[in-house]
Amino acid sequence: MHAQTELTDKHIAFVGAGSIAEALIKGLCQTGIASPWRIAVTNRRSRDRLDWLKETYGVRVYPDMRDTVWSADVIILCTKPNDVREALATVAKHASPDALYLSVAAGCTIASIGDAIAAHHPEYQRRALPRVVRAMPNTSCAVLESATAYALGDTCTEADRRMVEAILGAVGSAHPVEEHLLNAVTGLSGSGPAYVYYLVEAMTNAGVDAGLEEQTAFSMVVQTLNGAARMLQSSGQSPAFLRERVTSPGGTTFAAINTLDQHGFSAAVLEAVRSATVRAEQLGMELAEQKL
Ligand SMILES: NC(=O)c1ccc[n+]([C@@H]2O[C@H](COP(=O)([O-])OP(=O)(O)OC[C@H]3O[C@@H](n4cnc5c(N)ncnc54)[C@H](OP(=O)(O)O)[C@@H]3O)[C@@H](O)[C@H]2O)c1
């Protein structure tokens, strides 16, 4: 069955109405994958924010958790990691035991989310654990270009996977991984946009250093990035092939790449991703010590 049809008759509840929730709502509504009137949203206290989401996207908004989740087929947890525990204590009491949970909260494990739901819903004491999916999007969600990885809990079904692919696909690309790899994903694509912004800063400064106006240098760098990304996506060629094709021995690019190598460019990127991955592991452990 096509992924889009998986969602057309589903009710989706958003718990948390911040930037990631809005990006997902925007993607779902703009792509037509879900009907706005089947999307319900709640948050903790900001009524103005809910009203704004209702006016902008036509979704249903409720200050009350019970009204938001009781009919939901999918519950998308979009609170900060430290607020997940408090939110789940209320969500789980009012949601159907058949609901699928999709969490984007960094560092909160599938097991800890499942346990927190089960602890507040008597039905789970008698049957299988809740179905939980954990995802790691990045900030490019805001422009519907996120690289998102997700891990399915053991109790999830093939239909759950299709539903999650459809939801996450509305804000970019969705990639299944094993849960233990989500820390690496955080280090690679979660923090990745910042590495690219840093490269753009450095290249823009280099352009200014060479005599260009800052705005000109910046625009040239962004368009260079855009063109290179499109080449990578559409040419079917590897980055190494594309790089080598524009690197003639003794030429300008050759001189630049040699200089990058002398300054340990690849090793620096490797270490950067490693440190972010280790930090994600540490934050996950800190969260686990607080029991979420
Ligand atoms: N932003 C990113 O690029 C990014 C990337 C990857 C993962 N994430 C994950 O996405 C999650 C959300 O991030 P964000 O940037 O969207 O956060 P955010 O803008 O701060 O939004 C958090 C939302 O959660 C609501 N909330 C807090 N406690 C609640 C509760 N008990 N019940 C219901 N709603 C509650 C808040 O409501 P009030 O405003 O009314 O308090 C707010 O609407 C985080 O866990 C983060 O780890 C974010």
The ligand as an ORCA input file, in Angstrom:
! r2SCAN-3c Opt
* xyz 0 1
  N      14.628     21.704     17.243
  C      15.345     20.775     16.594
  O      15.976     20.996     15.582
  C      15.341     19.341     17.082
  C      16.088     18.361     16.406
  C      16.013     17.039     16.842
  C      15.220     16.709     17.942
  N      14.534     17.685     18.591
  C      13.721     17.315     19.742
  O      12.414     17.818     19.553
  C      11.839     18.089     20.821
  C      11.122     19.423     20.745
  O      12.056     20.437     20.409
  P      11.537     21.904     20.031
  O      12.737     22.640     19.574
  O      10.342     21.818     19.146
  O      11.085     22.413     21.513
  P      10.222     23.684     21.907
  O      10.096     24.629     20.762
  O      10.737     24.176     23.228
  O       8.755     23.060     22.188
  C       8.469     22.230     23.265
  C       6.961     22.136     23.379
  O       6.629     21.184     24.411
  C       5.535     21.702     25.157
  N       5.452     21.013     26.441
  C       6.333     21.024     27.464
  N       5.883     20.245     28.492
  C       4.689     19.753     28.103
  C       3.730     18.902     28.718
  N       3.913     18.417     29.934
  N       2.611     18.603     28.032
  C       2.400     19.105     26.791
  N       3.275     19.910     26.152
  C       4.409     20.231     26.803
  C       5.841     23.171     25.250
  O       4.680     23.900     25.649
  P       4.796     25.390     26.316
  O       5.543     26.232     25.323
  O       3.374     25.794     26.481
  O       5.563     25.193     27.594
  C       6.268     23.441     23.798
  O       5.126     23.607     22.997
  C      12.980     18.058     21.845
  O      12.821     16.907     22.655
  C      14.244     17.946     21.030
  O      15.166     17.061     21.629
  C      14.572     18.984     18.190
*
